[in-house]
Amino acid sequence: MSATGTELGAVDPKVLVEARLQTHHAAQWLARAARANLPPQPDDSHTNLGWDQERDALTSHPLARSDAGPMCLGLRIVPLTLLVTIGDELLDELALDGKRDAEAAAWIDQHADASGLRAPSSAILPYVIPNHPVAAGGRYASAAHTSAFAVLARWLAFADDVLQETRGRIAQIGTGASPVRCWPHHFDIATSLRLKDGDAETASSIGIGMSPGDEYYAQPYFYVSPWPRPQAATLPDPPIPGHWHTKDFVAAVVTGDGLLASGDPRGMARSFLDAAIVASRSLLGAS
């Protein structure tokens, strides 16, 4: 069920930074488990994560299979907790508040060993994520920011719901849209609409997603990004209530506070995404 505007606005979206950073770091355990145990894919899609609406959790691809069902790792947002599931059953969990990454590593490696998997702690991440004290041995501290973690979870659930709906509406365009997944590097939830077949680096496509915040915006924001990158001079008027972002990447962007100000964040997100997709297709000559 998609969050309401009241739930999304219970905490100012610009004060979710600490909750987002801790969650981003914790999610790397799911990515490490995938890197250690799943066949690598050229686009790193073996490491991306799904959203479990029932558990309010990010989930890995299946890491192993048994008669009881696939084994996955998960990360519940409130309270911040690592999960091990088999099929629909919760096998074990580790609340991260007050824990260090070394303790998370030992717990995950123990479960991996019991399932005949390689240790997630052995995996090396080929990218850098925003810094946080937990990466240097600090403790997770989610209990001190419970409200922010709860609202972050609502934004993630809201984004998954809106993007799943959007993906359904654009399924017949081009060669279709990829599954809605969370990418542990940039920590955005997104789908990619491929307009033409061909090499991913050159074929026309549109990235459609939601970032919970980053170095560009200290709050959640939806984006629609045409590829190949258009020239700034060719950009049309931005979809209301968004704007065109042009530093390092080109995308139509609407921030969380912009959606909340509308009084109907779901309806506004839907109309913004639809208008931005139309504009992006026109920019790419695929209208």
KAVENPE-V944635 format. One record per pair of residues at least 6 apart in sequence whose C-alpha atoms are under 8 Angstrom apart, sorted by the first residue. I is the first residue (numbers start at 1). J is the second residue. D is the distance in Angstrom with one decimal. If there is no record, write none. Layout:
I:J:D, I:J:D
This chain:
1:53:7.6, 1:157:7.9, 1:158:8.0, 1:161:7.4, 2:154:7.9, 2:157:6.4, 2:158:4.9, 2:161:5.9, 2:162:7.7, 3:154:5.8, 3:155:7.5, 3:157:7.1, 3:158:5.5, 4:265:7.8, 4:266:7.8, 5:260:6.3, 5:263:6.9, 5:264:6.6, 5:265:6.0, 5:266:7.9, 7:151:6.9, 7:154:7.0, 8:151:5.9, 8:154:6.1, 8:155:6.4, 8:260:7.7, 9:151:7.7, 9:260:6.7, 10:151:6.8, 11:147:7.1, 11:148:6.4, 11:151:6.5, 12:257:7.8, 13:218:7.9, 13:219:5.1, 13:220:6.6, 13:256:6.3, 13:257:6.6, 14:218:5.4, 14:219:4.6, 14:220:7.9, 15:148:7.3, 15:218:7.7, 15:219:7.3, 16:148:5.5, 16:149:7.4, 16:151:7.9, 16:152:6.7, 16:218:7.8, 16:219:6.7, 17:213:7.2, 17:218:6.5, 17:219:7.2, 18:145:8.0, 19:142:7.1, 19:145:6.8, 19:148:6.0, 19:149:5.3, 19:152:7.2, 20:149:7.7, 20:152:7.0, 20:212:6.9, 20:213:7.5, 21:130:7.2, 21:131:7.9, 21:132:6.8, 22:132:7.3, 22:134:7.7, 22:140:6.8, 22:142:7.8, 23:77:7.1, 23:80:7.4, 24:184:7.2, 24:187:6.5, 25:129:7.8, 25:132:7.8, 25:134:7.7, 25:135:7.5, 26:75:7.5, 27:58:7.8, 27:75:6.6, 27:184:6.7, 28:184:6.5, 29:105:7.8, 29:120:7.0, 29:121:7.8, 30:47:7.6, 30:59:7.5, 30:60:5.9, 30:73:6.1, 30:74:6.9, 30:75:7.8, 31:47:5.0, 31:48:7.1, 31:60:7.5, 31:184:6.6, 32:47:7.8, 32:120:5.0, 32:121:6.8, 32:122:7.9, 32:123:5.3, 32:124:7.2, 32:125:7.0, 33:63:7.7, 33:73:8.0, 33:118:8.0, 33:119:7.2, 33:120:4.3, 33:121:7.7, 33:123:7.4, 34:46:6.4, 34:47:5.3, 34:60:7.2, 34:61:7.4, 34:63:6.8, 34:120:7.6, 35:46:7.5, 35:47:6.5, 35:120:7.6, 35:123:6.1, 36:118:5.9, 36:119:6.7, 36:120:5.6, 36:122:7.0, 36:123:5.4, 37:63:6.5, 37:117:6.5, 37:118:6.1, 37:120:7.9, 38:46:6.6, 38:63:6.8, 39:46:7.2, 40:46:6.2, 45:183:8.0, 46:61:7.0, 47:60:7.1, 47:61:7.4, 47:183:7.4, 47:184:7.3, 48:60:6.9, 48:61:7.5, 48:181:6.1, 48:182:5.6, 48:183:4.8, 48:184:6.2, 49:58:6.0, 49:59:5.3, 49:60:5.0, 49:61:6.8, 49:181:5.4, 49:182:4.8, 49:183:6.4, 49:184:7.4, 50:58:5.6, 50:59:5.1, 50:60:6.5, 50:61:7.7, 50:180:7.4, 50:181:5.2, 50:182:6.1, 51:57:5.9, 51:58:4.7, 51:59:6.2, 51:156:8.0, 51:157:7.3, 51:160:6.9, 51:181:7.4, 51:182:7.7, 52:58:6.1, 52:59:6.7, 53:157:6.7, 55:76:6.6, 56:76:5.8, 56:77:6.5, 56:78:7.7, 56:153:6.6, 56:157:7.2, 57:74:6.2, 57:75:5.1, 57:76:4.0, 57:77:6.0, 58:74:5.4, 58:75:5.1, 58:76:6.5, 58:182:8.0, 59:72:6.7, 59:73:5.8, 59:74:4.2, 59:75:6.5, 60:72:5.6, 60:73:5.5, 60:74:6.2, 61:72:6.3, 62:70:5.4, 62:71:5.4, 62:72:4.9, 62:73:8.0, 63:70:7.1, 63:71:5.7, 63:72:5.7, 63:73:7.9, 63:117:8.0, 64:70:5.8, 64:71:5.2, 64:72:7.5, 64:115:7.5, 64:117:7.8, 65:71:5.9, 68:86:6.5, 68:87:6.2, 69:86:5.5, 69:87:4.2, 69:88:7.9, 70:85:7.9, 70:86:5.4, 70:87:5.2, 71:84:7.1, 71:85:5.6, 71:86:4.4, 71:87:6.6, 72:84:6.0, 72:85:5.4, 72:86:6.5, 73:82:7.3, 73:83:5.6, 73:84:4.8, 73:85:6.4, 74:82:5.7, 74:83:4.6, 74:84:6.2, 74:85:7.4, 75:81:5.6, 75:82:4.6, 75:83:5.8, 76:82:6.4, 76:83:7.2, 77:149:6.4, 77:150:7.2, 77:152:7.9, 77:153:5.9, 78:146:7.2, 78:149:6.1, 78:150:5.9, 78:153:7.3, 79:95:7.0, 79:97:7.9, 79:142:7.0, 79:143:7.3, 79:146:7.4, 79:149:7.7, 80:95:6.1, 80:96:5.8, 80:97:6.8, 80:142:6.4, 80:149:7.9, 81:93:6.5, 81:94:5.4, 81:95:4.2, 81:96:5.4, 82:93:5.5, 82:94:5.1, 82:95:6.4, 82:96:7.2, 83:90:7.2, 83:91:7.6, 83:92:6.0, 83:93:4.4, 83:94:6.6, 84:90:6.2, 84:91:5.4, 84:92:5.3, 84:93:6.2, 85:91:5.1, 85:92:7.2, 94:104:7.7, 94:107:7.8, 96:104:7.6, 96:140:6.0, 96:141:7.8, 96:142:7.7, 97:139:7.3, 97:140:5.0, 97:141:5.0, 97:142:5.4, 97:143:6.3, 98:139:5.2, 98:140:5.3, 98:141:5.8, 99:139:5.1, 99:140:5.7, 100:134:6.7, 100:137:6.0, 100:138:6.0, 100:139:4.6, 100:140:6.4, 101:134:6.7, 101:135:7.4, 101:137:6.6, 101:138:7.9, 101:139:7.5, 102:137:7.6, 105:120:7.4, 105:121:5.8, 108:119:7.6, 108:120:7.0, 109:118:7.8, 109:119:4.9, 109:120:6.1, 109:121:6.8, 112:118:6.2, 112:119:5.9, 112:120:7.5, 113:119:6.8, 127:185:6.8, 128:185:7.6, 129:185:6.5, 129:186:7.3, 133:139:7.5, 134:140:6.3, 142:149:7.3, 152:212:7.5, 155:212:7.4, 155:220:7.5, 156:189:7.7, 156:212:7.5, 159:189:7.1, 159:209:7.7, 159:210:6.2, 160:180:7.0, 160:189:7.0, 162:266:7.3, 162:269:7.5, 162:270:7.0, 163:180:6.8, 163:190:7.2, 163:191:7.4, 163:208:7.8, 163:209:7.0, 164:180:6.4, 166:270:7.4, 166:273:7.8, 166:274:7.9, 167:177:6.3, 167:180:7.8, 167:191:7.3, 170:176:7.1, 170:177:7.2, 170:193:7.9, 171:177:6.0, 173:193:7.8, 173:195:6.9, 174:193:7.4, 174:194:6.0, 174:195:4.1, 174:196:6.0, 175:193:7.6, 175:194:5.6, 175:195:5.9, 175:196:6.4, 175:197:7.0, 176:193:5.8, 176:194:5.9, 176:195:7.4, 177:191:6.2, 177:192:5.3, 177:193:4.2, 177:194:6.2, 178:191:5.3, 178:192:5.3, 178:193:6.6, 179:191:5.9, 179:192:8.0, 180:189:6.6, 180:190:5.3, 180:191:4.8, 181:189:5.4, 181:190:5.7, 181:191:6.8, 182:188:5.4, 182:189:4.1, 182:190:6.4, 183:189:6.4, 183:190:7.8, 186:211:7.8, 186:214:8.0, 187:211:6.7, 187:212:7.4, 188:209:6.7, 188:210:5.6, 188:211:4.3, 188:212:6.6, 189:209:5.4, 189:210:5.4, 189:211:6.5, 190:207:6.9, 190:208:5.5, 190:209:3.9, 190:210:6.3, 191:207:6.2, 191:208:5.4, 191:209:6.2, 192:205:6.7, 192:206:5.7, 192:207:4.6, 192:208:6.1, 193:205:5.4, 193:206:5.0, 193:207:6.4, 193:208:7.5, 194:203:7.6, 194:204:6.4, 194:205:4.4, 194:206:6.6, 195:203:7.5, 195:204:5.4, 195:205:5.2, 195:206:7.6, 195:286:7.3, 196:203:5.8, 196:204:5.7, 196:205:7.2, 197:203:6.4, 201:228:8.0, 202:227:7.9, 202:228:6.6, 203:227:7.7, 203:228:7.4, 204:226:7.6, 204:227:5.5, 204:228:6.1, 204:284:6.8, 205:226:6.1, 205:227:5.2, 205:228:7.4, 206:224:6.7, 206:225:5.4, 206:226:4.5, 206:227:5.9, 206:277:7.5, 206:280:7.1, 206:281:7.9, 207:223:7.7, 207:224:5.6, 207:225:4.9, 207:226:6.5, 207:227:7.8, 208:222:7.7, 208:223:5.9, 208:224:4.6, 208:225:6.5, 208:273:7.8, 209:222:5.7, 209:223:5.5, 209:224:6.7, 210:220:6.9, 210:221:5.5, 210:222:4.2, 210:223:6.1, 211:220:5.5, 211:221:5.5, 211:222:6.4, 211:223:7.8, 212:219:6.1, 212:220:3.9, 212:221:6.4, 213:219:4.5, 213:220:4.7, 213:221:6.7, 217:255:7.9, 219:255:7.0, 219:256:6.4, 220:255:6.1, 220:256:5.2, 221:253:6.6, 221:254:5.6, 221:255:4.2, 221:256:5.4, 222:253:5.7, 222:254:5.5, 222:255:6.5, 222:256:7.8, 222:269:7.7, 223:251:5.9, 223:252:5.5, 223:253:4.5, 223:254:6.6, 223:273:7.8, 224:251:5.2, 224:252:5.2, 224:253:6.7, 224:273:6.9, 224:276:6.1, 224:277:6.6, 224:280:7.6, 225:249:7.8, 225:250:5.9, 225:251:4.1, 225:252:6.4, 225:280:7.2, 226:250:7.2, 226:251:6.7, 226:280:5.3, 226:281:7.5, 226:283:7.6, 226:284:7.2, 227:284:7.5, 228:284:7.7, 229:249:7.4, 229:250:6.3, 230:250:7.2, 230:283:7.0, 230:284:7.8, 232:246:6.8, 232:250:7.8, 234:283:7.7, 235:244:7.8, 235:283:7.5, 236:279:7.4, 238:244:6.0, 238:252:6.6, 238:276:7.6, 239:252:7.3, 239:272:5.9, 239:275:5.9, 239:276:5.9, 240:272:6.5, 241:254:6.5, 241:258:6.6, 241:259:7.8, 241:272:7.4, 242:252:6.5, 242:253:5.2, 242:254:4.3, 242:255:7.4, 242:258:7.6, 242:272:7.4, 243:252:5.6, 243:253:5.5, 243:254:6.6, 244:250:6.9, 244:251:5.7, 244:252:4.5, 244:253:6.1, 245:251:5.3, 245:252:6.2, 245:253:6.4, 252:276:6.3, 254:272:7.7, 259:265:4.7, 259:266:7.9, 259:268:6.3, 259:269:6.8, 262:268:6.9, 278:287:6.8, 281:287:4.9
